[in-house]
């Protein structure tokens, strides 16, 4: 077993045995309540990303500059991402050892990491730049990559329960 595998397995065991894992796992209402918050945050995040990407693709909101739209939606996007990460950790901690071997969970985490890195690097540069500085091809490419990555997070997340 590699060092990374041992570290991940140890982390999963710690999460399962933590106060959070124990409380969420043994409560009748805590898991579904956290999951509701997680899904609501996912909806807000998905909505903000969809609005910006529709603008980048030139499908909707054509009269609004992308940078203005992105600045208006940034607090919603960042807040919902934060809520998703925190609530996701609580959900994960309740069944961390089970999720360790779940390929759908690993796909979700990989997609999430890629989506976050992409969103806060190249994508951010595209959406916050003046439109004349960025080629329409780059706008469309950024939108498509963003949609694929975030859809991967959602689809893999949905698959977790079925694998």
C-alpha positions in Angstrom: 0.0 0.0 0.0 1.3 3.5 -0.8 1.9 6.1 1.8 -1.0 8.2 0.4 -3.4 5.3 0.7 -2.3 4.7 4.3 -2.8 8.4 5.1 -6.2 8.5 3.4 -7.3 5.4 5.2 -6.1 6.8 8.6 -7.9 10.1 7.9 -11.1 8.2 7.0 -10.9 6.2 10.3 -10.3 9.4 12.2 -13.3 11.0 10.6 -15.5 8.0 11.3 -14.4 7.9 15.0 -14.6 11.7 15.4 -17.3 13.5 17.4 -18.8 14.7 14.0 -18.9 11.2 12.5 -20.4 9.6 15.6 -23.1 12.3 16.0 -24.2 12.5 12.4 -24.2 8.7 12.1 -26.2 8.1 15.3 -28.7 10.9 14.9 -32.1 10.3 13.3 -32.4 13.9 11.9 -28.8 15.2 11.6 -27.8 13.4 8.4 -30.9 14.4 6.5 -30.8 17.9 7.8 -27.2 18.4 6.8 -27.9 16.8 3.4 -30.7 19.3 2.8 -28.3 22.2 3.5 -25.7 20.5 1.3 -28.2 20.2 -1.6 -29.5 23.7 -1.2 -26.0 25.0 -1.4 -25.4 22.9 -4.5 -28.4 24.4 -6.1 -27.2 28.0 -5.4 -23.7 27.2 -6.6 -25.0 25.4 -9.7 -27.3 28.4 -10.4 -24.6 30.9 -10.2 -22.2 28.9 -12.3 -25.0 28.3 -14.9 -25.8 32.0 -15.1 -22.2 33.0 -15.7 -21.6 30.2 -18.2 -24.8 31.0 -20.1 -23.5 34.6 -20.4 -20.0 33.3 -21.5 -21.7 31.2 -24.2 -23.7 34.1 -25.4 -27.0 32.3 -24.7 -28.5 34.7 -22.1 -27.8 38.0 -20.4 -26.0 39.4 -23.5 -26.4 43.0 -22.4 -24.7 42.5 -19.1 -20.9 42.4 -19.1 -19.5 39.1 -17.8 -17.3 40.8 -15.3 -20.3 42.7 -13.7 -22.4 39.6 -13.6 -19.5 37.6 -12.0 -18.9 40.3 -9.4 -22.6 40.3 -8.5 -22.8 36.5 -8.1 -19.3 36.1 -6.5 -20.6 36.3 -2.8 -23.4 33.8 -3.6 -20.9 31.5 -5.4 -18.3 31.6 -2.7 -20.7 31.3 0.2 -22.5 28.3 -1.3 -19.2 26.6 -2.0 -18.1 27.1 1.6 -21.4 25.7 2.9 -21.1 22.7 0.5 -17.6 22.0 1.7 -18.4 22.2 5.4 -21.7 20.2 5.1 -20.0 17.7 2.8 -17.3 17.1 5.4 -20.0 16.3 8.0 -21.8 14.0 5.6 -18.5 12.3 4.7 -17.4 11.9 8.4 -20.5 9.8 9.1 -19.5 7.1 6.7 -15.9 7.9 5.8 -14.6 4.3 5.9 -17.4 3.1 3.6 -16.7 6.0 1.2 -13.0 5.3 1.1 -13.4 2.5 -1.4 -16.3 4.0 -3.4 -15.2 4.9 -6.9 -18.0 7.4 -7.3 -16.9 9.2 -4.2 -13.4 9.3 -5.5 -14.6 10.6 -8.9 -16.6 13.3 -7.1 -13.6 14.4 -5.0 -11.4 14.5 -8.1 -14.0 16.5 -10.1 -14.4 18.8 -7.1 -10.7 19.5 -6.8 -10.4 20.1 -10.5 -13.5 22.3 -10.6 -12.3 24.4 -7.6 -8.8 24.8 -9.1 -10.2 25.7 -12.5 -12.8 28.1 -11.1 -10.3 30.1 -9.0 -7.6 30.3 -11.6 -8.2 30.3 -15.4 -12.0 30.7 -15.1 -11.7 33.6 -12.7 -9.3 35.4 -15.0 -11.7 34.9 -17.9 -14.9 36.1 -16.1 -13.3 39.1 -14.4 -11.5 40.4 -17.5 -13.0 43.0 -19.8 -14.6 41.2 -22.7 -12.4 42.8 -25.3 -9.3 41.3 -23.6 -10.5 37.7 -23.9 -11.3 36.0 -27.2 -14.9 34.7 -27.6 -13.4 31.2 -28.2 -11.7 31.3 -24.7 -15.0 32.4 -23.1 -16.9 29.5 -24.7 -14.1 27.1 -23.8 -14.0 28.3 -20.2 -17.8 27.9 -19.9 -17.8 24.4 -21.4 -14.9 23.2 -19.1 -16.7 24.7 -16.1 -20.0 23.0 -17.0 -18.3 19.7 -17.5 -16.3 19.8 -14.3 -19.2 20.9 -12.1 -21.6 18.5 -13.7 -19.0 15.8 -12.9 -19.2 16.8 -9.3 -23.0 16.5 -9.2 -23.3 13.3 -11.3 -20.6 11.5 -9.3 -22.1 12.7 -6.1 -25.5 11.3 -7.1 -23.8 8.0 -8.1 -22.3 7.5 -4.6 -25.5 6.0 -3.2 -25.8 3.5 -6.0 -22.2 2.1 -6.0 
